[in-house]
């Protein structure tokens, strides 16, 4: 899927992994000072911390 940072349907807990070709992401100011949001272009899916403490 060109321009997407995942392969196939997005999964909320899919780990981020490298692809051989470039992917497009949106980076914007987060809700709190000093934070950012990294997400898919034209989509609500964003990168985040896994809720499980490892």
N, C-alpha and C positions, 0 to 999 in steps of 0.2 A: 504494500500500500504506500505509494509515494507520499512523502511529507508527514508520515506518521512514525512515531518512535516505538511501535510495537508491531508484532507479527500476528495477524489474525484478529479475532475479536478482543477488545481490551478486557482485562481481568483486573479487578480492584487490587489484588495481591500479587500480580505478576512482577517478578523482579526486573529491574532495568538491566539490559545487557547490550553490548556493542553490536552494531551492524556494520558490514563493510562499506555501505554507502551512507552519505550524510542524511540526517533526519532533521526536521524542522520542529522547534519547540517555541513556546511563547514564555517570556520572562517578564514579570511585572511586580510592582510594589506589593508587598504582603500587607495583611491587616494590622500588623504591629510594627512600630518603628524598627528599622534594621532587619526586617524579614523580607523574603521574596517568595513568589509563587512561580514554579516551573510547571508548565502544563502543555497539553496538545493545542495546536492552533485550531480555532473554531470548535472547541470541545470543552466540556467541563472536567475531563479527566486530568488530574495533576499528580505530580510526584509527591510522596509523603513518607513519613516514618511508619514502619510496620508496628501494629499495636502490641505484638508479643515482645516481652523483654527477653532478649537473648544474651 
